[in-house]
Amino acid sequence: MKICVKCDRKIPEARVEALPNTNTCVECSKNEPDVPPTHPRPPKGREKCPKCGHSTEVRFSEKYGKYFLTCGKWPAASHWSTWNFK
């Protein structure tokens, strides 16, 4: 059982399974619009950006309701790209 670091409430198991590195509950994470939820790991073999070699990250698009894989320097990277993955 994980406890939210902001409100001390239990973090639902479904959230912990989807985001094992999370340390906040859903309600507290809604108060942090600057911190998009991320998937814990990129797919095997896709851990490095093909353009700069920096590590990749899986992020969630609120606009499209989908996860996407991007350079870890995104959005600051001038070469940012997204790649389809399953």
N, C-alpha and C positions, 0 to 999 in steps of 0.2 A: 504494500500500500504506500502510495506517495502522497505527500501533503504539500499543498500550495504554499510557496514561500511568501506570498503576499497576504493571504487571508486565513491561512492555517486550516482550510477545509480539505477534505479528501479529494484527490484528483481522480475522476472516473477512470475505471480500468480501460475502457475503449479508447480514451485519449492517450493513456500511457502506452497502450499497444500500438497505436498509430504514430505517436511521437515519443519514443522512449526517453529522449533527452529533455522533455518538457519539465519545467519546475513550477508552472502556474496552471490554475484551473481555467476552464473556458471563459468564465466571467472576467477574471483578472486579465486574461490574454486579450480580451476585447478592448480593454483600456489601453493597450499598447499598439496603436496602429502603425508605428514605425518599425515594429518587429514582426515581419511576416512569418507565419508558421513554416517550418521546413521539415522535409522528410529527413530522417537521420543519415541515410547513406545513398550515394549515387549508385547506379547499377554497376555490377562488376565489369571491369574493362573500360569504364567511362569516368574514372576518378580524376583525370587530368584534362584541362582545357586543351583542345587540339591547336589553338592559336598561340597561347602563351605558356602552357605547361603548369599554370596555377591550378590548385585543386578546384573541382567542380562542386556545386551544391544543387540540391533538389529544393525548389521553392514552390509555393502555392499561389496561384493567381486568383485573387478575390474576384476580379472582373470576369474571368472565364470559368472559374470553378474547377480548375485542373492544376495538376502538378507539372512543373517543367524543370529541365536540367539546364544549368547555366554556369558560366565561369564564376568562381568565388569572388572575383573582383567586381562583379556586376552590382550596381549600375554604374560604378565609377569607371570601369574599364571602357576605353573608347572602342574596343573591338567586341563588346558584349554580343553574345549570340545565345540562342536557345536551340536545343536539340530535342527531337522527339525521342521518347523512350517508353518502354513497357515494363 
